[in-house]
Amino acid sequence: MDRRLLPLLLVLAIPLVACDRAATPADASMPDDDAGGAVVDAPAVPGEGTSTLPAEFVVSTNEPFWQARVEGGEVVLNGPDVDNRRFTIDTDDAGDDARVVNASDGAGAISVTLLPGPCQDSMSGATFPLAGELTIDGIGPTPGCARPADMPPPGEPGH
């Protein structure tokens, strides 16, 4: 390997610290070992063109432990010293490569990015069908894993 490429490879690997994304096609199904081998697919978004990314979803990160739920025209944020902080969605740009939701409240803004493809939580090892990133009040992006809003977190009983 050419040693000149090493700094570039390191820069590209840093955002994946909290999320171990497997190199599989975006439309691939991921087995959920905790659900007895059930297959989990990212649902299509009705009325959103050809995007296969869900309109309502949850992104979770590690260190700091943030959770942002995009649902019902708002983003609800929980995490360190934050309990149910609500942002009103300003823009929601969807495509097959990403869904970017920008929202704000009187104190600041949040950007929630949903990315296709599987993601493995770096702490628990749980497999999620999607990946994501959060930028909160200009700090970030912080990488994490994501799931459709109607899907329980991996390891919890299904509906």
TORLUMLO-333843 format. One record per residue (C-alpha): residue number from 0; residue in three letters; x, y, z. Coordinates in steps of 0.02 Angstrom, whole numbers, padded with zeros to 5 digits. Layout:
[rec NUM ala [X Y Z]],
...
// end
This chain:
[rec 0 met [00000 00000 00000]],
[rec 1 asp [00060 00175 -00041]],
[rec 2 arg [00106 00262 00124]],
[rec 3 arg [00044 00427 00053]],
[rec 4 leu [-00133 00359 00062]],
[rec 5 leu [-00125 00323 00249]],
[rec 6 pro [-00175 00500 00308]],
[rec 7 leu [-00323 00498 00188]],
[rec 8 leu [-00379 00327 00250]],
[rec 9 leu [-00370 00387 00431]],
[rec 10 val [-00475 00541 00394]],
[rec 11 leu [-00606 00433 00309]],
[rec 12 ala [-00611 00306 00452]],
[rec 13 ile [-00634 00430 00595]],
[rec 14 pro [-00821 00463 00566]],
[rec 15 leu [-00854 00275 00579]],
[rec 16 val [-00797 00260 00759]],
[rec 17 ala [-00973 00252 00834]],
[rec 18 cys [-01048 00154 00691]],
[rec 19 asp [-00976 00003 00605]],
[rec 20 arg [-01062 00005 00435]],
[rec 21 ala [-01048 -00155 00334]],
[rec 22 ala [-01009 -00142 00150]],
[rec 23 thr [-01173 -00208 00082]],
[rec 24 pro [-01296 -00132 -00040]],
[rec 25 ala [-01416 -00004 00034]],
[rec 26 asp [-01568 -00110 -00006]],
[rec 27 ala [-01499 -00267 00078]],
[rec 28 ser [-01592 -00345 00223]],
[rec 29 met [-01505 -00364 00390]],
[rec 30 pro [-01541 -00510 00506]],
[rec 31 asp [-01586 -00457 00682]],
[rec 32 asp [-01508 -00591 00791]],
[rec 33 asp [-01608 -00535 00944]],
[rec 34 ala [-01772 -00561 00851]],
[rec 35 gly [-01738 -00743 00811]],
[rec 36 gly [-01660 -00713 00641]],
[rec 37 ala [-01799 -00601 00577]],
[rec 38 val [-01756 -00495 00427]],
[rec 39 val [-01770 -00307 00447]],
[rec 40 asp [-01794 -00197 00294]],
[rec 41 ala [-01794 -00007 00286]],
[rec 42 pro [-01972 00034 00234]],
[rec 43 ala [-02009 00140 00081]],
[rec 44 val [-02076 00314 00110]],
[rec 45 pro [-02246 00336 00030]],
[rec 46 gly [-02261 00488 -00082]],
[rec 47 glu [-02075 00529 -00073]],
[rec 48 gly [-02023 00486 -00251]],
[rec 49 thr [-01902 00342 -00259]],
[rec 50 ser [-01821 00363 -00088]],
[rec 51 thr [-01814 00204 00014]],
[rec 52 leu [-01767 00295 00175]],
[rec 53 pro [-01907 00313 00304]],
[rec 54 ala [-01982 00484 00339]],
[rec 55 glu [-01993 00448 00526]],
[rec 56 phe [-01838 00376 00610]],
[rec 57 val [-01726 00374 00764]],
[rec 58 val [-01538 00408 00767]],
[rec 59 ser [-01437 00355 00921]],
[rec 60 thr [-01254 00398 00955]],
[rec 61 asn [-01123 00343 01082]],
[rec 62 glu [-01018 00457 01189]],
[rec 63 pro [-01110 00571 01197]],
[rec 64 phe [-01267 00466 01209]],
[rec 65 trp [-01392 00563 01104]],
[rec 66 gln [-01557 00503 01033]],
[rec 67 ala [-01652 00606 00904]],
[rec 68 arg [-01825 00550 00850]],
[rec 69 val [-01891 00625 00687]],
[rec 70 glu [-02079 00605 00691]],
[rec 71 gly [-02238 00704 00666]],
[rec 72 gly [-02159 00863 00598]],
[rec 73 glu [-02032 00881 00738]],
[rec 74 val [-01868 00815 00807]],
[rec 75 val [-01865 00762 00990]],
[rec 76 leu [-01691 00757 01067]],
[rec 77 asn [-01638 00665 01225]],
[rec 78 gly [-01463 00650 01296]],
[rec 79 pro [-01341 00726 01421]],
[rec 80 asp [-01436 00860 01520]],
[rec 81 val [-01573 00861 01386]],
[rec 82 asp [-01746 00785 01409]],
[rec 83 asn [-01870 00792 01265]],
[rec 84 arg [-01802 00951 01183]],
[rec 85 arg [-01920 00983 01037]],
[rec 86 phe [-01869 01060 00871]],
[rec 87 thr [-01986 01109 00729]],
[rec 88 ile [-01933 01039 00561]],
[rec 89 asp [-01877 01176 00441]],
[rec 90 thr [-01821 01067 00294]],
[rec 91 asp [-01826 00882 00252]],
[rec 92 asp [-01723 00834 00099]],
[rec 93 ala [-01739 00651 00048]],
[rec 94 gly [-01649 00546 -00080]],
[rec 95 asp [-01581 00370 -00093]],
[rec 96 asp [-01409 00423 -00031]],
[rec 97 ala [-01469 00518 00125]],
[rec 98 arg [-01613 00605 00211]],
[rec 99 val [-01563 00768 00296]],
[rec 100 val [-01685 00847 00419]],
[rec 101 asn [-01647 01021 00483]],
[rec 102 ala [-01748 01084 00630]],
[rec 103 ser [-01741 01227 00756]],
[rec 104 asp [-01810 01290 00920]],
[rec 105 gly [-01790 01457 01009]],
[rec 106 ala [-01619 01406 01077]],
[rec 107 gly [-01534 01327 00927]],
[rec 108 ala [-01541 01200 00787]],
[rec 109 ile [-01516 01017 00747]],
[rec 110 ser [-01471 00927 00587]],
[rec 111 val [-01515 00742 00579]],
[rec 112 thr [-01443 00641 00435]],
[rec 113 leu [-01506 00468 00392]],
[rec 114 leu [-01393 00357 00285]],
[rec 115 pro [-01434 00193 00198]],
[rec 116 gly [-01352 00029 00241]],
[rec 117 pro [-01327 -00072 00399]],
[rec 118 cys [-01238 -00006 00553]],
[rec 119 gln [-01170 -00098 00704]],
[rec 120 asp [-01172 -00006 00871]],
[rec 121 ser [-00991 00007 00929]],
[rec 122 met [-01034 -00021 01112]],
[rec 123 ser [-01176 -00148 01116]],
[rec 124 gly [-01140 -00235 00951]],
[rec 125 ala [-01324 -00220 00903]],
[rec 126 thr [-01359 -00215 00717]],
[rec 127 phe [-01466 -00073 00648]],
[rec 128 pro [-01536 -00064 00471]],
[rec 129 leu [-01476 00116 00445]],
[rec 130 ala [-01340 00238 00498]],
[rec 131 gly [-01353 00420 00547]],
[rec 132 glu [-01269 00578 00607]],
[rec 133 leu [-01319 00719 00723]],
[rec 134 thr [-01260 00899 00725]],
[rec 135 ile [-01330 00989 00878]],
[rec 136 asp [-01316 01178 00896]],
[rec 137 gly [-01171 01178 00772]],
[rec 138 ile [-01074 01038 00859]],
[rec 139 gly [-01044 00882 00757]],
[rec 140 pro [-01077 00784 00655]],
[rec 141 thr [-01080 00641 00781]],
[rec 142 pro [-01099 00471 00695]],
[rec 143 gly [-01222 00341 00755]],
[rec 144 cys [-01344 00205 00705]],
[rec 145 ala [-01525 00225 00653]],
[rec 146 arg [-01689 00134 00632]],
[rec 147 pro [-01864 00172 00571]],
[rec 148 ala [-01969 00255 00709]],
[rec 149 asp [-02092 00110 00712]],
[rec 150 met [-01954 -00020 00739]],
[rec 151 pro [-01907 -00062 00918]],
[rec 152 pro [-01724 -00043 00967]],
[rec 153 pro [-01626 -00203 00930]],
[rec 154 gly [-01642 -00325 01075]],
[rec 155 glu [-01818 -00271 01125]],
[rec 156 pro [-01972 -00374 01084]],
[rec 157 gly [-02055 -00332 00917]],
[rec 158 his [-02232 -00272 00889]],
// end
